[in-house]
Amino acid sequence: MSLYDLPKFNFSWKKKKPLQIIASVIFVSIVFGFLSGAISSAFFYLQVKDYLEKLNINLPPVFEKEIIEKETVREYLAQTSQEEAIIKVVKEASPAVVSIIGELGSGTGFIVSKDGLVLTNKHVVLDKDAEYTVLTNDGRKFSAKVLAKDPVQDLAVLEIEQGKTESFPVVKLGNSDYLEIGQAVIAIGNALAEFRNTVSVGVISGLGRKITASGGSFIEILEDVIQTDAAINKGNSGGPLLNLKGEVIGINTAMAFGAQSIGFAIPINKAKKDIEQVKTIGKIIYPFLGIRYVLINEKVKQEYGLSKDYGALIVEGGSGEPAIWLDSAADKVGLRQGDIVLEFNNERITIENSLAKIIMKYNPGDEVVLKILRGEQEIIVEVVLDERSE
C-alpha cells in the first residue's frame, strides 16, 4: 500500500469510540514519524503537504519554513574542528585588516581601536612626505596619517582621519609570551600588493629568532621574532598573524629570500606598549644608553683577543660612526670604546639575553647599574637612561 492508498479518515473526535481515537492517534504519530525522516526535498514535501491537507492536517508554518530553507540555502560545512576555527577567525578578523597605499608602494595593517588607529610595519610608511590611503575589506577608502614610528622595532601607528566620525571594526590582541612551536597560525594580508586580504595558514616553526630585515633603504636588526611557515609575500607586511582563537599574536614583517615557507613576525606584545604610548603621549619612546656594540661570542672573543665570552663590546660603527653617542647617558658617565658591558642591573648580557632585550624592560629616566670590564679591571657604573624616539 502506498502513501496515496491510505484510507481517508474523518478526524471528528466526538464521533469516534475510544479505541478508534487511540488508533487514529497512533496512525498520525506514525505518519509524522515517517515524514520527519523521509522529507528530503521541497518537491516531496509539497506532495506530502497536499495529501495531509486532504486529511484536514496542516503542518505548522515554522516547520514548513525550516524545510524550505534547508532545501534552498546551501552552506559549506567545515570538515574538521580546525577548519571550522580557521573559517571563523578569518570571517571575524578580515573586516579589521586593511591595505595601506602610499606613493612608494603598499602594504597591510590592522585596526586596533574603534576610532581608527592602525598598526603596521615601519617600512610600509617610510616616506615622510607621502600621502597614505587606507582601503578596507569592504572597498571603502580613507585618508590616513602616520602618528608615530618605532625607533627600534619595524612598527608604526597610523590614524584614519575619519576616525572621529566612523566606528571601525577591530582585531583582538593576544599574548605572544605563551606561544608554542607547532601552534597553528593564520596570516592575512595584501599579498603582492594586489590580492587584498589573502589568507594563508601554517604553524609557528621557530621562536626567538634574530634577523636582519631590509628593503630599499631600510635595514634593521630584529630580535626575538616569530618564525612561521604561513606564506608571507610582498605586500603582506604589517598584516596580522592570528591564533585559532582569533587573537593577533604577531605582525607579519619579513620573508626569507632564497627559501621557501619561511616568514617572520614581530610578537604582538612588543607592539602593545607602542599603541599605549601613542594613545597617551602621542609618540613612541625607548630607553637609550647611547653605545654601539657587538655581542660577544666565541668568534668575537677570538677576533678581538678578549678574556670574556659574553657581554657587549663597545665599538665604532662600520662607516666610522662613533662608539659613544655625544651627550648620551653613556657619554655622561664616561664609557669608552673597548669597554665591555658585562651586566645590566645584575643581568648578564649574552647572545640569548642581549642588551637590546634587557633594556626594553626599562623606561627613560630609570637609573640602572652597569658592570663594566675595562682592560683587566671590573668597575660599577650608575646610569640614568635617556629617551630615544623616531
C-alpha positions in Angstrom: 0.0 0.0 0.0 1.5 3.4 -1.0 1.0 6.6 0.9 -1.6 7.7 -1.6 -3.6 4.5 -1.0 -4.2 5.3 2.7 -7.9 5.5 3.6 -9.3 8.9 4.2 -10.1 9.3 7.9 -12.6 11.9 9.2 -11.0 13.2 12.3 -14.1 14.1 14.2 -13.1 13.1 17.7 -16.6 13.3 19.2 -18.0 10.6 16.8 -15.2 8.1 17.3 -15.1 5.4 20.0 -12.1 5.4 22.4 -10.4 2.5 20.5 -10.8 4.4 17.2 -9.4 7.6 18.8 -6.3 5.7 20.0 -5.8 4.0 16.7 -6.1 7.4 14.9 -3.5 9.0 17.3 -1.1 6.1 16.6 -1.6 6.4 12.9 -1.0 10.2 12.9 2.2 9.6 15.0 3.4 7.0 12.5 2.8 9.4 9.6 4.6 12.3 11.3 7.5 10.0 12.3 7.8 8.8 8.7 7.7 12.3 7.4 10.5 13.5 9.7 12.8 11.0 8.2 11.6 10.9 4.6 11.1 14.6 3.7 14.4 15.2 1.8 13.4 17.7 -0.9 11.0 20.5 -1.4 9.2 18.6 -4.2 8.4 15.6 -2.0 7.4 17.9 0.9 4.8 19.7 -1.2 3.2 16.5 -2.3 3.0 15.2 1.2 1.6 18.6 2.3 -1.2 18.3 -0.3 -2.1 14.8 0.9 -2.2 15.9 4.6 -4.4 18.8 3.8 -6.9 16.3 2.3 -6.9 14.7 5.8 -7.5 18.2 7.3 -4.0 18.1 8.8 -1.9 21.2 8.4 1.8 21.4 9.1 2.9 24.3 11.4 4.2 27.3 9.4 7.6 27.3 11.2 8.1 23.6 10.3 7.3 24.4 6.6 9.7 27.3 6.6 12.6 25.3 8.0 12.2 22.6 5.4 12.1 25.0 2.5 15.2 26.9 3.9 17.2 23.7 4.3 16.5 22.9 0.7 17.2 26.3 -0.8 20.1 27.6 1.4 23.4 25.8 0.7 26.3 26.5 3.1 29.7 24.8 3.2 30.1 22.7 6.4 33.6 22.6 7.9 35.0 19.1 7.9 37.2 19.4 11.0 37.2 21.5 14.1 40.4 23.2 13.0 39.0 24.1 9.6 35.9 25.4 11.4 38.1 27.6 13.6 40.1 28.9 10.7 36.9 29.9 8.8 35.6 31.6 11.9 38.8 33.5 12.6 39.0 34.8 9.0 35.4 36.0 9.0 35.8 37.8 12.3 39.3 39.4 11.7 39.1 40.3 8.0 36.9 43.4 8.4 39.6 45.0 10.6 42.5 44.1 8.1 43.3 47.0 5.8 45.5 47.7 2.8 47.8 50.8 3.1 48.6 52.6 -0.1 51.4 55.2 -0.5 53.4 56.7 -3.2 56.2 54.1 -3.0 54.0 51.0 -2.7 51.6 49.4 -0.4 51.3 47.0 2.5 48.9 45.8 5.1 47.8 46.9 8.5 45.1 46.2 11.0 42.8 48.4 13.1 43.4 48.3 16.9 40.9 50.9 18.1 37.3 51.8 17.0 38.4 55.4 16.3 40.8 54.2 13.6 44.3 53.5 15.0 46.1 51.2 12.6 49.2 49.1 13.4 51.6 48.3 10.6 55.3 47.9 9.7 57.5 51.0 9.8 58.9 50.1 6.3 55.4 50.3 4.9 55.3 54.0 5.7 58.9 55.1 5.4 58.2 58.1 3.1 57.7 61.1 5.4 56.2 63.2 2.6 53.8 60.6 1.2 50.1 60.7 1.5 48.6 57.4 2.7 45.3 55.8 2.0 43.7 53.0 3.9 41.5 50.6 1.9 39.1 48.5 4.0 38.0 45.0 3.2 34.6 46.2 2.0 36.2 48.6 -0.5 36.0 51.9 1.4 38.9 54.4 1.1 40.1 56.7 3.9 43.0 59.1 4.2 45.4 58.3 7.0 48.4 59.9 8.6 51.4 58.5 10.4 51.3 59.2 14.1 54.5 57.5 15.2 57.3 55.2 14.1 59.0 52.8 16.5 62.7 53.8 16.7 63.8 50.2 17.4 61.1 47.8 16.0 59.7 47.6 12.5 56.4 49.1 13.7 54.4 52.2 13.1 51.0 53.5 14.1 48.6 55.4 11.7 45.4 57.2 12.3 42.4 57.1 9.9 41.5 60.7 9.7 37.7 60.0 9.6 38.1 58.1 12.9 36.2 60.9 14.7 33.0 60.2 12.7 33.3 56.5 12.0 33.3 53.4 14.2 35.7 50.8 12.8 35.9 47.0 13.5 38.9 46.0 15.5 41.0 42.9 16.0 41.6 41.2 19.3 45.1 41.3 20.6 46.5 38.1 22.2 49.6 37.3 24.4 52.7 36.4 22.5 54.6 35.4 25.6 52.9 32.0 25.6 53.5 30.7 22.1 54.5 27.1 21.2 56.4 25.7 18.2 53.9 23.8 16.1 51.0 26.1 17.1 48.6 26.7 14.2 48.5 30.3 12.9 46.8 32.3 10.2 48.3 35.2 8.2 46.1 37.8 6.4 47.4 40.5 4.1 47.5 42.3 0.8 49.6 39.7 -1.0 51.8 41.1 -3.8 50.1 44.5 -3.2 47.3 43.2 -5.4 45.3 40.5 -3.7 43.6 42.1 -0.7 43.0 40.1 2.4 44.7 37.0 1.2 44.7 34.2 3.8 47.5 31.7 4.4 47.7 29.1 7.1 50.7 27.4 8.8 52.3 26.8 12.1 54.9 28.6 14.3 58.1 27.0 13.2 60.5 28.9 15.4 60.7 31.4 18.3 63.2 33.9 19.5 64.8 34.4 16.0 67.2 37.2 15.2 67.0 38.6 11.6 68.2 41.5 9.6 65.3 42.9 7.7 66.0 45.1 4.7 64.2 46.6 1.7 65.2 49.6 -0.4 66.9 52.0 2.1 65.5 50.2 5.1 67.8 47.9 7.2 67.0 46.9 10.7 68.1 44.1 13.0 65.1 42.5 14.7 65.4 40.3 17.7 63.1 37.7 19.3 60.8 37.4 16.3 58.4 34.6 15.4 59.2 32.3 12.5 56.3 30.8 10.6 55.6 28.7 7.5 52.4 30.5 6.8 53.0 32.2 3.4 54.1 35.8 3.8 54.6 37.6 0.5 55.5 41.1 -0.6 52.5 43.3 0.4 51.7 41.1 3.5 54.0 43.3 5.6 52.1 44.8 8.5 49.3 42.3 8.5 48.2 40.2 11.5 49.4 36.7 12.4 46.5 35.2 14.4 46.0 32.1 16.5 42.9 29.9 16.3 41.2 31.9 19.0 41.1 34.8 16.6 43.7 36.8 18.5 46.6 38.7 16.9 49.9 37.2 18.2 52.3 38.8 15.7 52.8 41.4 13.0 54.0 39.9 9.7 57.2 41.7 8.8 59.6 39.8 6.6 60.1 36.8 4.4 63.4 34.9 3.8 64.6 35.3 0.3 66.0 32.2 -1.3 64.0 30.0 1.0 60.5 28.5 0.9 57.9 28.8 3.7 60.0 30.9 6.0 58.5 34.1 7.2 58.8 36.3 10.3 56.5 38.2 12.5 57.1 40.7 15.4 55.4 39.4 18.6 52.3 41.5 19.4 53.5 42.2 23.0 56.2 44.3 21.5 53.6 46.5 19.9 51.2 46.8 22.8 53.5 49.3 24.5 53.7 51.3 21.3 49.9 51.5 20.9 49.5 52.6 24.6 52.2 55.3 24.2 50.6 56.7 21.1 47.3 56.9 22.9 48.7 58.6 26.0 51.7 60.8 24.9 51.4 60.8 21.1 54.8 59.2 20.3 56.8 56.1 20.8 59.8 56.3 23.1 62.5 53.9 24.3 65.2 54.0 27.0 68.5 54.8 25.4 72.0 54.1 26.7 73.9 55.6 23.7 76.5 53.0 22.7 77.4 51.0 19.5 78.3 47.4 20.4 78.7 43.8 19.2 77.5 40.9 21.4 80.4 38.7 22.3 80.5 35.0 21.3 83.4 32.7 20.9 84.2 34.1 17.4 84.2 37.7 18.6 86.3 36.8 21.6 88.9 35.3 19.4 88.8 38.1 16.8 89.3 40.8 19.4 91.5 38.8 21.8 89.1 39.2 24.7 89.1 37.5 28.1 85.4 37.1 28.2 83.0 35.1 26.0 79.9 37.2 27.0 78.9 40.8 27.2 78.6 43.8 24.8 81.8 45.1 23.4 81.6 48.9 22.7 83.0 49.5 19.1 82.8 52.1 16.3 80.2 51.6 13.5 81.2 50.1 10.2 81.2 53.5 8.5 83.1 55.3 11.2 80.2 56.1 13.4 81.3 56.9 16.9 81.2 54.1 19.6 79.5 56.5 22.1 76.7 59.0 21.2 77.6 62.5 22.1 75.9 63.7 25.3 74.2 60.4 25.7 73.8 58.6 29.1 76.9 56.5 28.3 78.9 59.6 27.4 77.9 61.4 30.6 79.3 58.6 32.8 82.5 58.2 30.8 82.0 54.9 28.9 84.7 54.3 26.3 85.3 52.4 23.1 86.7 49.0 24.0 84.7 48.7 27.3 82.7 45.6 27.7 79.3 45.9 29.4 79.0 42.6 31.3 75.9 43.1 33.3 72.9 45.4 33.1 71.2 45.7 36.5 72.6 42.4 37.6 71.5 40.6 34.3 74.4 39.0 32.4 74.5 40.1 28.8 74.7 37.1 26.4 73.7 36.2 22.8 70.4 34.8 24.1 69.9 37.6 26.6 71.1 40.6 24.6 71.5 44.2 25.8 68.7 45.3 23.5 66.3 42.7 25.0 67.2 43.7 28.6 67.0 47.4 28.1 63.4 47.1 26.7 62.3 46.3 30.3 63.0 49.8 31.4 61.8 53.4 30.8 63.6 56.7 30.1 64.7 58.2 33.3 65.3 54.9 35.1 68.6 54.6 37.0 70.4 51.3 36.3 73.7 49.8 37.4 76.2 48.5 34.8 79.1 46.2 35.4 81.9 47.2 33.0 85.2 45.4 32.1 87.8 48.0 31.2 91.1 46.2 30.4 91.5 43.8 33.2 89.5 45.8 35.7 85.8 45.4 36.5 84.0 48.7 37.5 80.5 49.5 38.5 78.7 52.5 36.8 75.3 54.0 37.7 73.5 55.4 34.6 70.2 57.3 34.1 68.7 56.2 30.8 68.0 58.7 28.1 65.0 58.9 25.8 65.0 57.7 22.2 62.3 58.4 19.7 62.0 58.4 15.9 
